[in-house]
Amino acid sequence: MAQLVVAVSPAKIVGQKAVVKLAIKNGLPEKIESARAVCFLLDAQGKMVGQSTRWIIGRNRTGLEPGATNNFNFVITSPQPFTTTNLTAKVSFTRLVLADGKPADVRQKVVVTTAQSN
């Protein structure tokens, strides 16, 4: 089945910021005009310590053609420095719009995987 595949890298913590890199590949047969996702940052106990919601494809950027790849960095800020660097990023897609403005079912068309840490 053709899908949008998103590999989520482990969060990199620097003071009051966490950066979560997404590697995106459009395996669908048509262009993706836009995609919106939310990134949750969880501590070792599963408690949410931060979140961010962004358009990762489209809106103020160009869409993603079939077969194309792209990267996106979620930047999550905190009012104080993160107390641990052992944080897990969970990414969930809330909206996916294909060519000609057709909405797509994110549960069927998006696969989120965990990237290998460098």
Secondary structure, DSSP 8 states (H G I E B T S, - for coil): ---EEEEE---EEETTEEEEEEEEEE-SSS-EEEEEEEEEEE-TTS-EEEEEEEEEESTTS--B-TT-EEEEEEEEE-SS--S-S--EEEEEEEEEEEGGG-B--HHHHEEEEE----
